Amino acid sequence: PIVLGGVEASLRRIAHYDFWSDRVRRSILFDAKADILLYGMADRTVVELADCLRDGRSWRTLPGICCVQAERPEDALALPDFAAVSAADEAGRRAFLEMFISFSAHQDPLTARRLAQHTDDRWLVHNPPQPPLEASELDRVHALPFEYDLHPHDAAIGEVRALDTIRFSLTTHRGCYGACNFCSIALHQGRRVTSRSEASILAEAAVMTRHPRFKGVLADVGGPTANMYGFECDCKSSKGACAHRRCLFPSVCPSLSVDHGPQIRLLQRLRRLPGVRHVFVASGIRHDLVLADRNRGEAYLDELTAHHVSGQLKVAPEHCDPRVLDLMGKPGIERLLAFKSRFDELSRRHNRRQFLTYYLIAAHPGCTDEAMRRLAAFASKKLGVLPEQVQIFTPTPSTLSTAMYYTGLDPAGGKPLFVERGLRGKQAQKDILTKKAGAVPARASRRRP
């Protein structure tokens, strides 16, 4: 059989809005004419599939698999069909939003149902997700003899400079508590965080120190967000992720026992490894998690500012406007200002000239020029920066923000939502924030009828 996998296939496993062609497309299984799609990280799934193929057993009920069948399985929940969700009218857009909300509600391994979507004359069948790897399994993955280099075929074509920033980086965990509406990590890796053991991470770091290109610098110790390492909500492993509450939105859930102690100990031990001169945290942190940790949050920030910031520490407030933040699934900015104050004070105490780098998004669904002007004023007056890390929102398949972008509807109630679609309009929003000379003035915007 022809098997698809990887993040691009994973995010296109059901009918999805494709930004590049500006239309709703079928599951990539149909367009690629493949037999099986493995979604998510799929470490366990690919082995189970190989075992089934070797032994001549059916693989159609394996978790983490999508396939195409002639009939809908009796136990499958039917999503709105492709003809309905791809219709270029209001009914089609509402059907698309209904499909996405139902699809996203069945992505936890403990609570998900099998899904099916009628497409042309066949059915896409979407099995429930695989449970995330346990810590011991994740340790085994990272104990494999990786080369920390390009494949020889690609190396012969030319140098890939981006590899220099990640070659000697340590992945400490998988999954993300954030589940931000514009981000695909939670959909691909899951909302449950699995952390590697300290021994596994130290062993991999020791291997890196013996690499001929290693110069004493561990460029990053983290994951989707560095300070989600080493703790988890017990409810998620027994009951599944909460259906109507996120771990970090609108604020950090009290049931998530935030503890930076494991990462503090890990960073301290990595610093003491022979051959290691610097250990940096470059993948960014959630500032709200630091402040939510009443026992060790201050100690963690002290460790970071004293030893682990390579000039700049990344945080991602994304915006300051309450309405836009709500649509993004991001918390308010009050905690950001409190975090900035502590970061600046500790950096001065350690006599280190270092700064916060803020990731910000322009032209997210619901964001207007006026909201961007408020963000520009906030960045200038409260953060004291002229932002550089500004991304124009790009719809990623199978995220809630992309569903908003395509439908022009607020998923909370189905009401019409302003969406900036024109290229000039999107650039104008970014220019408002970056204060580019000759920024495009306010103008009419393309909207769906």
C-alpha positions as CSV (number, residue, x, y, z in Angstrom):
1,P,0.0,0.0,0.0
2,I,1.0,3.6,-0.5
3,V,1.2,5.3,3.0
4,L,1.2,9.0,3.7
5,G,2.6,10.6,6.8
6,G,4.2,13.7,8.2
7,V,2.8,17.0,9.4
8,E,1.6,18.1,6.0
9,A,-0.5,15.0,5.4
10,S,-1.6,15.0,9.1
11,L,-3.1,18.4,8.8
12,R,-4.8,17.6,5.5
13,R,-6.4,14.3,6.7
14,I,-10.0,15.6,6.3
15,A,-11.6,18.1,4.0
16,H,-9.7,21.3,4.6
17,Y,-9.3,24.9,3.4
18,D,-6.2,25.2,1.3
19,F,-4.8,28.8,1.3
20,W,-2.7,28.5,-1.7
21,S,-5.5,27.4,-4.0
22,D,-8.1,29.4,-2.0
23,R,-10.6,26.6,-1.9
24,V,-11.8,23.6,0.2
25,R,-10.0,20.4,-0.9
26,R,-10.7,16.8,-0.2
27,S,-8.7,14.7,2.2
28,I,-5.2,14.4,0.7
29,L,-5.8,10.7,0.6
30,F,-8.1,11.2,-2.4
31,D,-5.9,13.7,-4.2
32,A,-2.7,11.7,-3.6
33,K,-4.5,8.4,-4.5
34,A,-2.9,6.8,-1.5
35,D,-4.2,3.9,0.6
36,I,-3.4,4.8,4.1
37,L,-2.6,8.1,6.0
38,L,-0.9,8.0,9.4
39,Y,-1.6,11.2,11.3
40,G,0.1,12.7,14.4
41,M,3.6,11.8,15.3
42,A,2.8,8.1,14.4
43,D,5.9,6.4,16.0
44,R,3.7,3.6,17.4
45,T,1.3,3.6,14.5
46,V,3.9,3.0,11.8
47,V,5.3,0.0,13.7
48,E,1.8,-1.5,14.3
49,L,1.0,-1.0,10.6
50,A,4.2,-2.7,9.6
51,D,3.3,-5.6,11.9
52,C,-0.1,-6.0,10.4
53,L,1.2,-6.0,6.8
54,R,3.9,-8.5,7.7
55,D,1.4,-10.8,9.5
56,G,-1.4,-10.4,7.0
57,R,-3.8,-8.9,9.6
58,S,-6.3,-6.1,8.9
59,W,-5.0,-2.6,9.8
60,R,-8.2,-0.8,9.2
61,T,-9.1,-0.4,12.9
62,L,-5.6,0.8,14.0
63,P,-5.7,4.1,16.0
64,G,-4.0,7.0,14.3
65,I,-5.0,5.9,10.7
66,C,-7.2,7.3,8.0
67,C,-8.3,5.3,5.0
68,V,-10.9,5.3,2.2
69,Q,-13.8,2.8,2.2
70,A,-16.8,2.1,0.1
71,E,-19.2,2.1,3.1
72,R,-19.4,4.1,6.4
73,P,-18.5,1.9,9.4
74,E,-21.5,1.5,11.7
75,D,-19.7,2.9,14.7
76,A,-18.5,6.1,12.9
77,L,-19.8,9.5,13.5
78,A,-20.7,11.1,10.1
79,L,-19.2,14.6,9.5
80,P,-20.9,16.9,7.0
81,D,-20.0,15.6,3.6
82,F,-17.5,17.1,1.2
83,A,-20.1,18.4,-1.2
84,A,-21.7,20.4,1.6
85,V,-18.5,21.8,3.2
86,S,-17.0,22.8,-0.2
87,A,-20.1,24.7,-1.4
88,A,-19.2,28.3,-2.2
89,D,-22.1,29.9,-0.3
90,E,-23.1,30.7,3.3
91,A,-24.6,27.3,3.8
92,G,-21.3,25.7,2.7
93,R,-19.2,27.9,5.1
94,R,-21.5,27.1,8.0
95,A,-21.3,23.4,7.2
96,F,-17.5,23.7,7.1
97,L,-17.4,25.3,10.5
98,E,-19.8,22.6,11.9
99,M,-17.5,19.9,10.4
100,F,-14.4,21.4,12.0
101,I,-15.9,21.8,15.4
102,S,-17.0,18.2,15.4
103,F,-13.7,17.0,14.0
104,S,-11.7,18.9,16.7
105,A,-13.9,17.5,19.5
106,H,-12.8,14.0,18.7
107,Q,-9.0,14.3,18.8
108,D,-8.4,13.0,22.4
109,P,-7.4,9.3,22.4
110,L,-9.6,8.6,25.5
111,T,-12.8,10.2,24.3
112,A,-12.7,10.4,20.5
113,R,-15.1,8.5,18.2
114,R,-14.3,7.1,14.8
115,L,-15.3,9.7,12.2
116,A,-16.4,9.3,8.6
117,Q,-16.9,11.9,5.8
118,H,-18.6,11.1,2.5
119,T,-16.5,12.3,-0.4
120,D,-17.6,11.8,-3.9
121,D,-18.8,8.1,-4.0
122,R,-16.7,6.8,-1.1
123,W,-16.1,7.5,2.6
124,L,-13.0,8.9,4.4
125,V,-12.7,6.9,7.6
126,H,-10.8,8.7,10.4
127,N,-9.9,6.3,13.3
128,P,-9.4,7.8,16.9
129,P,-5.9,9.0,17.7
130,Q,-3.1,6.9,19.1
131,P,-2.4,7.5,22.8
132,P,0.8,9.6,23.1
133,L,4.0,7.8,23.7
134,E,4.9,7.2,27.4
135,A,8.1,8.7,28.7
136,S,10.0,5.4,28.3
137,E,8.9,5.1,24.7
138,L,9.9,8.7,23.9
139,D,13.3,7.9,25.5
140,R,13.7,5.0,23.1
141,V,12.9,7.2,20.1
142,H,15.6,9.7,21.1
143,A,18.1,6.9,21.9
144,L,18.2,5.9,18.2
145,P,21.6,6.7,16.5
146,F,20.7,9.9,14.8
147,E,23.4,11.5,12.7
148,Y,22.7,15.2,13.5
149,D,23.4,16.0,9.9
150,L,21.8,16.2,6.4
151,H,21.1,13.0,4.5
152,P,24.1,12.5,2.0
153,H,21.7,13.0,-0.9
154,D,20.7,16.5,0.3
155,A,24.2,17.4,1.5
156,A,25.5,16.8,-2.1
157,I,23.1,19.6,-3.3
158,G,24.4,22.3,-1.0
159,E,24.6,23.6,2.6
160,V,21.5,24.1,4.7
161,R,22.3,26.9,7.1
162,A,19.1,26.4,9.1
163,L,20.5,23.1,10.3
164,D,23.1,25.0,12.3
165,T,20.5,26.3,14.7
166,I,19.0,23.0,15.5
167,R,21.7,20.4,15.1
168,F,22.7,20.5,18.8
169,S,19.3,21.2,20.2
170,L,17.6,18.9,22.7
171,T,13.9,18.0,22.5
172,T,12.7,17.5,26.1
173,H,9.0,16.8,25.5
174,R,6.1,16.4,23.1
175,G,2.6,18.0,23.1
176,C,1.4,21.4,24.1
177,Y,-0.9,22.7,26.7
178,G,-1.6,25.9,24.8
179,A,-3.8,24.7,21.9
180,C,-3.8,28.2,20.5
181,N,-6.4,28.5,17.7
182,F,-3.8,29.4,15.0
183,C,-1.3,26.7,15.8
184,S,-1.3,23.0,14.6
185,I,1.0,21.6,17.3
186,A,-1.8,20.4,19.6
187,L,-3.7,18.9,16.7
188,H,-0.6,17.0,15.5
189,Q,1.2,16.2,18.7
190,G,-1.7,16.3,21.1
191,R,-2.7,18.3,24.2
192,R,-1.1,15.8,26.6
193,V,2.6,16.6,27.2
194,T,5.0,13.6,27.5
195,S,8.4,14.5,28.9
196,R,11.5,12.5,28.4
197,S,13.4,11.3,31.5
198,E,16.3,13.4,32.7
199,A,18.7,10.5,32.2
200,S,17.6,10.2,28.5
201,I,18.2,13.9,27.8
202,L,21.6,13.9,29.6
203,A,22.6,10.8,27.6
204,E,21.8,12.4,24.3
205,A,23.6,15.6,25.3
206,A,26.7,13.5,26.1
207,V,26.5,12.0,22.6
208,M,26.4,15.4,21.1
209,T,29.5,16.5,23.0
210,R,31.4,13.8,21.1
211,H,30.3,15.0,17.7
212,P,33.1,16.4,15.6
213,R,31.1,19.6,14.9
214,F,30.1,20.3,18.5
215,K,31.7,23.5,19.8
216,G,30.4,23.4,23.4
217,V,27.0,25.0,22.8
218,L,23.6,23.3,23.3
219,A,21.6,25.7,21.2
220,D,18.2,24.9,22.7
221,V,16.7,22.7,25.5
222,G,12.9,22.6,25.0
223,G,10.0,21.6,22.8
224,P,6.9,23.3,21.4
225,T,7.3,25.5,24.5
226,A,10.4,25.0,26.6
227,N,8.8,25.3,30.1
228,M,6.1,22.7,29.7
229,Y,8.7,20.0,30.7
230,G,8.2,17.7,33.6
231,F,4.5,18.2,34.7
232,E,1.0,17.2,33.6
233,C,-2.6,17.2,34.7
234,D,-3.5,13.8,36.1
235,C,-7.1,14.0,34.7
236,K,-5.8,14.0,31.1
237,S,-4.2,10.6,31.4
238,S,-7.3,9.1,33.0
239,K,-10.2,11.0,31.6
240,G,-8.8,12.8,28.5
241,A,-8.5,16.5,27.8
242,C,-11.3,18.7,29.0
243,A,-13.9,19.3,26.3
244,H,-14.9,22.8,27.5
245,R,-11.7,24.1,29.1
246,R,-8.1,24.5,28.0
247,C,-5.1,24.2,30.2
248,L,-3.9,27.8,29.7
249,F,-6.9,29.7,28.3
250,P,-8.4,32.0,29.4
251,S,-5.9,31.4,32.3
252,V,-3.8,28.6,33.7
253,C,-6.1,25.9,35.0
254,P,-5.7,25.2,38.7
255,S,-5.6,21.4,38.0
256,L,-2.4,21.8,36.0
257,S,0.2,21.6,38.8
258,V,2.8,23.8,37.2
259,D,6.3,22.9,38.5
260,H,9.5,24.2,36.9
261,G,11.6,22.1,39.3
262,P,12.4,19.3,36.8
263,Q,13.6,21.8,34.2
264,I,15.7,23.7,36.7
265,R,17.5,20.5,37.7
266,L,17.9,19.4,34.1
267,L,19.4,22.7,33.0
268,Q,21.8,22.6,36.0
269,R,23.0,19.1,35.2
270,L,23.4,19.9,31.5
271,R,25.6,22.9,32.4
272,R,27.9,20.6,34.4
273,L,28.5,18.1,31.5
274,P,32.1,17.9,30.3
275,G,32.6,19.8,27.1
276,V,29.5,22.0,27.5
277,R,30.2,25.7,27.7
278,H,26.7,27.1,27.2
279,V,23.1,25.8,27.5
280,F,20.5,28.0,25.9
281,V,16.7,28.0,26.0
282,A,15.8,29.3,22.5
283,S,12.5,27.7,21.7
284,G,10.5,30.2,23.8
285,I,8.6,30.0,27.0
286,R,5.1,30.6,28.3
287,H,5.4,33.6,30.6
288,D,2.0,32.8,32.2
289,L,3.3,29.4,33.3
290,V,6.3,31.0,35.0
291,L,4.0,33.3,37.0
292,A,1.5,30.5,37.8
293,D,4.3,28.5,39.5
294,R,4.2,30.0,43.0
295,N,6.9,27.6,44.3
296,R,9.6,27.6,41.7
297,G,8.6,30.1,39.0
298,E,10.9,32.8,40.4
299,A,13.8,30.4,40.7
300,Y,13.3,29.2,37.1
301,L,13.3,32.8,35.8
302,D,16.4,33.4,37.9
303,E,18.1,30.4,36.3
304,L,17.2,31.5,32.8
305,T,18.4,35.1,33.2
306,A,21.6,34.0,34.9
307,H,22.6,31.2,32.5
308,H,20.3,30.3,29.6
309,V,19.4,33.4,27.6
310,S,21.5,34.0,24.4
311,G,20.8,37.7,24.2
312,Q,17.1,37.3,23.7
313,L,14.4,35.2,25.2
314,K,11.3,34.5,23.1
315,V,7.8,35.0,24.4
316,A,4.6,35.0,22.2
317,P,1.8,37.3,23.4
318,E,0.7,37.6,19.7
319,H,-1.5,40.7,20.4
320,C,-2.9,42.9,23.1
321,D,-6.4,43.5,21.9
322,P,-8.8,41.5,24.1
323,R,-11.1,40.6,21.3
324,V,-8.3,39.4,19.0
325,L,-6.6,37.5,21.9
326,D,-9.9,35.7,22.6
327,L,-10.2,34.7,19.0
328,M,-6.6,33.4,19.1
329,G,-7.1,31.5,22.3
330,K,-4.4,33.5,24.0
331,P,-4.5,35.0,27.6
332,G,-4.6,38.7,28.3
333,I,-1.5,40.9,28.5
334,E,-1.5,41.8,32.2
335,R,0.7,38.8,33.1
336,L,3.1,39.7,30.3
337,L,3.8,43.1,31.8
338,A,4.4,41.5,35.2
339,F,6.7,38.9,33.6
340,K,8.7,41.6,31.7
341,S,9.2,43.5,35.0
342,R,10.7,40.5,36.7
343,F,12.8,39.5,33.7
344,D,14.3,43.0,33.4
345,E,15.0,43.2,37.1
346,L,16.7,39.8,37.2
347,S,18.8,40.6,34.1
348,R,20.0,43.7,35.8
349,R,20.8,41.8,39.0
350,H,22.9,39.3,37.0
351,N,24.5,42.2,35.1
352,R,23.4,40.7,31.7
353,R,22.3,42.8,28.8
354,Q,19.5,40.7,27.4
355,F,16.0,41.3,26.1
356,L,12.6,39.8,25.5
357,T,11.7,39.1,21.9
358,Y,7.9,39.2,21.2
359,Y,6.2,37.2,18.6
360,L,3.2,39.1,17.2
361,I,0.6,38.3,14.5
362,A,-1.0,40.7,12.1
363,A,-4.3,40.1,10.2
364,H,-5.6,37.3,12.3
365,P,-9.3,36.8,11.8
366,G,-11.2,39.5,13.7
367,C,-8.2,41.8,13.7
368,T,-8.8,45.3,12.3
369,D,-6.5,48.2,11.5
370,E,-7.6,49.8,14.7
371,A,-6.7,46.8,16.7
372,M,-3.2,46.9,15.1
373,R,-2.9,50.6,16.1
374,R,-3.6,49.6,19.6
375,L,-1.0,46.9,19.4
376,A,1.5,49.4,18.0
377,A,0.9,51.8,20.9
378,F,1.1,49.0,23.5
379,A,4.4,47.7,22.0
380,S,5.9,51.2,22.0
381,K,4.6,52.5,25.4
382,K,4.5,49.3,27.5
383,L,7.1,47.0,26.0
384,G,9.4,49.8,24.7
385,V,10.1,48.1,21.4
386,L,9.6,48.5,17.7
387,P,8.5,44.9,16.9
388,E,10.5,42.9,14.4
389,Q,9.1,39.4,14.9
390,V,5.7,40.1,13.2
391,Q,4.0,37.4,11.2
392,I,1.1,38.0,8.8
393,F,-1.4,35.3,9.6
394,T,-1.2,32.4,7.1
395,P,-4.0,29.9,7.3
396,T,-2.7,26.4,8.2
397,P,-5.0,23.5,7.3
398,S,-7.1,22.1,10.1
399,T,-6.8,24.9,12.7
400,L,-9.7,26.8,14.2
401,S,-8.2,30.2,13.1
402,T,-8.2,28.9,9.5
403,A,-11.8,27.8,9.8
404,M,-12.6,31.4,10.9
405,Y,-10.5,32.8,8.0
406,Y,-12.3,30.7,5.4
407,T,-15.9,31.0,6.8
408,G,-15.8,34.5,8.1
409,L,-17.7,33.3,11.1
410,D,-17.0,33.4,14.8
411,P,-17.0,29.8,16.1
412,A,-18.4,30.9,19.5
413,G,-21.8,31.8,18.0
414,G,-21.6,31.7,14.3
415,K,-21.9,35.4,13.8
416,P,-20.1,37.2,10.9
417,L,-16.5,38.0,11.7
418,F,-14.2,40.6,10.0
419,V,-11.4,38.9,8.1
420,E,-8.7,40.8,6.2
421,R,-8.1,38.9,3.0
422,G,-6.4,41.4,0.6
423,L,-2.6,41.2,0.3
424,R,-2.3,45.0,0.6
425,G,-4.6,45.0,3.6
426,K,-2.6,42.3,5.4
427,Q,0.7,44.1,4.7
428,A,-0.9,47.4,5.8
429,Q,-1.7,45.8,9.2
430,K,1.9,44.6,9.6
431,D,3.2,48.0,8.5
432,I,1.1,49.7,11.2
433,L,3.0,47.7,13.8
434,T,6.5,47.9,12.3
435,K,6.2,51.6,11.3
436,K,7.4,51.0,7.8
437,A,7.8,54.1,5.7
438,G,5.1,54.5,3.1
439,A,2.7,52.2,4.9
440,V,-0.6,51.8,3.1
441,P,-3.3,54.0,4.5
442,A,-6.7,52.7,5.7
443,R,-8.7,51.4,2.9
444,A,-11.7,49.2,2.0
445,S,-11.1,45.5,2.7
446,R,-12.1,42.4,0.8
447,R,-14.8,40.6,2.7
448,R,-16.9,37.6,2.0
449,P,-20.6,38.5,1.2
